[in-house]
């Protein structure tokens, strides 16, 4: 599947990469509270500490500087935060040994359930129980999303921004969401018209996807990543390209500003520097370093 990005032919001088959840769609709360959290409680046996499991998961995935992280590193942080919490300990929770999951996260080039199966095949042995549980959890999350997440409209201004940017830039989706879910959700809202390539979690990390899309095709100063999470910013920075934040709690305002001024500043080479720095300052002010408990 990586050939989709590697073989992508530029049609414009500029490239804009968009994240999906929490960026184009205001669906982060829905997915994490109604799809991820129930699967985490069920598959990992957290019924007796469900309140604290939910608080940990929501902090990690929605309200902290790890917002938007891939589901597997986020799962590790959630379970470890829960294991450190006094109230969870008092109720008998002990964080399982996550070493096999951490090792896989460090070694894999595909942070997905498919990546877990491929990893097991490469190792030539039975799947470690922790990895098996992680794969089962991921499958249940996907089942919940397919069943529950329907009819979520794109944020106001998204379609107009795509049309505006498509006049001078190729547009690629770069997301940690599975490919099938991206195509289903974007297609249902009629958002695929201007999209060149859909790069879901199966194609690799956001950093790698941006690199594959741009390498040898676009100048770094003519590539913009648009996202709602620090991981999106890091993926852009690691590739030496620009970043536009969709600021949590200010999403509609962010899309309006992209259309009104940021897109044209990007096209004219005036985006980097003080303008982008000011947006980043506002962006990081919305996200916490540590939980309140």
C-alpha positions in Angstrom: 0.0 0.0 0.0 2.9 2.4 0.6 3.3 2.5 -3.2 0.2 4.8 -3.2 2.4 7.5 -1.7 5.7 6.6 -3.2 4.3 6.6 -6.7 2.0 9.6 -6.2 2.5 12.1 -9.1 2.4 15.8 -8.2 -0.1 17.9 -10.1 0.6 21.1 -8.2 3.6 22.9 -6.8 2.3 22.7 -3.2 1.2 19.8 -1.0 -1.2 19.9 2.0 -1.6 16.9 4.3 -4.7 16.7 6.5 -5.3 14.6 9.6 -8.9 13.3 10.0 -10.3 12.8 13.5 -10.5 16.0 15.5 -9.3 18.0 12.6 -11.7 17.6 9.7 -14.4 15.9 11.9 -15.4 17.0 15.4 -15.6 13.3 16.4 -12.8 12.8 18.9 -15.1 12.9 21.9 -17.6 10.5 20.3 -15.0 8.0 19.2 -13.0 7.9 22.5 -15.9 8.2 24.9 -18.3 5.8 23.1 -16.0 3.5 21.2 -12.5 3.4 22.6 -13.3 3.6 26.4 -15.9 0.8 26.4 -13.6 -1.5 24.5 -10.7 -0.7 26.9 -12.8 -1.5 29.9 -14.2 -4.7 28.4 -11.2 -6.3 26.8 -8.6 -5.3 29.5 -10.9 -6.3 32.4 -11.2 -2.8 33.9 -14.8 -3.1 35.1 -13.9 -2.5 38.8 -11.9 0.6 38.0 -14.0 1.8 35.0 -14.3 5.4 36.2 -10.6 5.8 36.5 -9.9 4.0 33.3 -12.2 6.4 31.5 -10.5 9.4 33.1 -7.1 8.1 32.1 -8.1 7.3 28.6 -9.8 10.7 28.0 -6.8 12.6 29.5 -4.4 10.7 27.2 -6.4 10.9 24.0 -8.3 14.2 24.3 -7.0 16.6 26.8 -3.2 16.2 27.0 -0.2 16.7 24.8 -0.6 13.1 23.6 -4.0 13.9 22.1 -4.3 12.2 18.7 -1.5 9.7 19.3 -1.8 6.3 17.6 -4.1 4.0 19.6 -1.4 1.5 20.7 1.1 4.0 22.3 -1.9 5.8 23.8 -3.2 2.5 25.2 0.2 1.9 26.9 0.1 5.3 28.5 -3.5 4.9 29.6 -2.9 1.6 31.3 0.3 2.8 33.0 -1.4 6.0 34.2 -4.2 3.9 35.6 -1.7 1.6 37.3 -0.1 4.6 39.0 -3.4 6.0 40.3 -4.0 5.6 44.0 -7.8 4.9 43.7 -7.2 2.2 41.1 -4.5 0.6 43.2 -6.9 0.6 46.2 -9.4 -1.3 44.1 -6.8 -4.0 43.2 -5.8 -2.9 39.7 -2.3 -3.8 38.7 -1.0 -2.8 35.3 -0.1 -5.8 33.2 3.5 -6.3 31.9 3.3 -4.4 28.7 6.9 -5.1 27.6 5.9 -7.2 24.5 3.5 -4.4 23.4 6.1 -1.7 23.9 8.7 -3.8 22.0 6.4 -4.2 19.1 5.5 -0.5 19.1 9.2 0.3 18.9 10.0 -2.2 16.2 7.0 -2.1 13.8 6.6 0.1 10.8 2.8 -0.4 11.0 1.0 0.5 14.2 -2.1 -1.4 13.4 -3.8 -4.8 14.1 -2.5 -5.9 10.7 1.0 -4.9 11.9 0.6 -7.1 15.0 -0.3 -10.1 12.8 2.6 -9.4 10.5 5.0 -9.1 13.5 3.9 -12.5 14.8 4.5 -14.1 11.4 8.0 -12.6 11.1 8.9 -13.9 14.6 7.6 -17.3 13.6 5.9 -18.1 16.8 2.6 -17.8 18.7 1.3 -14.3 19.3 2.2 -13.1 22.8 -0.9 -12.9 25.0 -0.5 -9.2 25.5 -0.2 -8.6 21.8 -3.2 -10.9 21.2 -5.2 -8.8 23.7 -4.1 -5.6 22.1 -5.2 -6.9 18.7 -8.6 -8.0 20.1 -9.0 -4.6 21.7 -8.2 -2.8 18.5 -10.8 -5.0 16.6 -13.5 -4.2 19.2 -12.7 -0.5 18.9 -13.1 -0.7 15.1 -16.4 -2.6 15.5 -17.7 0.0 17.9 -16.7 2.8 15.5 -18.4 1.1 12.6 -21.6 0.6 14.6 -21.7 4.0 16.4 -19.9 6.7 14.3 -22.3 7.7 11.6 -23.6 10.9 10.3 -20.8 13.1 11.8 -20.6 16.1 9.5 -17.3 17.8 8.7 -16.6 20.9 10.6 -18.0 24.1 9.2 -15.7 25.5 6.5 -13.9 22.3 5.6 -15.3 21.8 2.1 -14.7 25.4 1.3 -11.1 25.2 2.5 -10.5 22.0 0.4 -11.8 23.7 -2.7 -9.6 26.8 -2.0 -6.4 24.8 -1.4 -7.0 22.5 -4.3 -6.6 25.4 -6.7 -2.8 25.4 -6.0 -2.0 22.3 -3.9 -2.3 18.5 -4.0 -4.2 17.2 -0.9 -3.4 14.0 1.0 -5.1 12.5 4.0 -2.5 11.5 6.6 -4.2 9.9 9.6 -3.7 7.2 12.3 -7.3 6.1 11.5 -7.7 2.8 9.6 -8.0 3.3 5.9 -11.5 1.7 5.7 -12.9 4.1 8.3 -11.4 7.2 6.6 -12.9 6.2 3.2 -16.2 5.5 4.7 -16.4 8.7 6.9 -15.0 11.1 4.3 -17.0 9.5 1.4 -20.2 9.8 3.4 -19.7 13.5 3.7 -18.6 14.0 0.0 -15.1 15.0 1.0 -13.0 12.8 -1.3 -13.4 15.0 -4.4 -10.1 16.9 -4.0 -8.1 14.1 -2.3 -5.1 12.7 -4.1 -4.2 9.8 -1.8 -5.7 8.4 1.5 -2.9 7.4 3.9 -4.4 5.6 6.9 -2.5 3.9 9.7 -1.7 0.9 7.5 0.7 3.0 5.4 2.9 3.9 8.4 3.4 6.7 10.8 2.3 10.2 10.0 6.0 11.2 9.8 6.7 8.4 7.3 3.6 9.2 5.2 4.5 12.8 4.9 8.0 11.9 3.8 6.8 9.4 1.2 4.3 11.8 -0.2 6.7 14.7 -0.5 10.2 13.2 -1.0 11.7 14.3 -4.4 8.4 15.9 -5.4 7.7 19.0 -3.3 10.0 21.6 -1.6 9.6 21.4 2.2 8.6 25.1 2.4 5.7 24.3 0.1 4.3 21.4 2.2 1.8 22.1 5.0 0.5 19.6 7.6 -2.9 20.4 9.1 -3.8 18.7 12.3 -5.2 19.0 15.8 -2.6 17.1 17.9 1.1 17.6 18.9 1.9 14.4 17.1 0.8 16.0 13.9 3.1 19.0 14.6 6.0 16.6 15.3 5.4 14.7 12.1 5.6 18.0 10.2 8.7 19.2 12.1 10.5 15.9 11.6 10.1 16.4 7.9 11.0 20.1 7.9 7.6 21.2 6.7 5.0 23.7 8.0 2.2 23.0 10.4 -1.2 24.6 10.8 -3.1 23.7 14.0 -6.8 23.1 14.3 -6.9 24.3 17.9 -9.0 22.1 20.2 -12.1 23.9 21.5 -11.6 26.5 18.7 -12.0 24.3 15.6 -14.5 26.4 13.7 -12.4 29.5 14.3 -9.3 27.6 13.1 -10.9 26.6 9.9 -12.2 30.1 9.3 -8.7 31.5 9.8 -7.2 28.9 7.4 -9.6 30.1 4.7 -9.3 33.8 5.5 -5.6 34.2 5.8 -3.4 31.1 6.4 -3.9 29.5 3.0 -2.9 32.6 1.2 0.1 33.2 3.5 1.2 29.6 2.8 0.9 30.1 -1.0 2.9 33.4 -0.9 5.6 32.0 1.3 4.6 34.2 4.3 3.4 31.5 6.7 6.5 30.4 8.5 7.9 32.5 11.4 5.8 34.8 13.6 2.5 33.9 12.2 2.9 30.1 12.6 4.6 30.6 16.0 1.6 32.5 17.3 -0.8 29.8 16.2 1.4 27.2 17.9 1.4 29.1 21.2 -2.4 29.1 21.3 -2.5 25.5 20.3 -0.3 24.2 23.1 -2.0 26.4 25.7 -5.1 24.2 25.2 -3.4 20.9 26.1 -2.2 19.6 29.5 1.1 18.0 30.5 -0.1 16.1 33.5 -3.5 14.9 34.8 -5.2 16.7 37.7 -5.3 13.7 40.0 
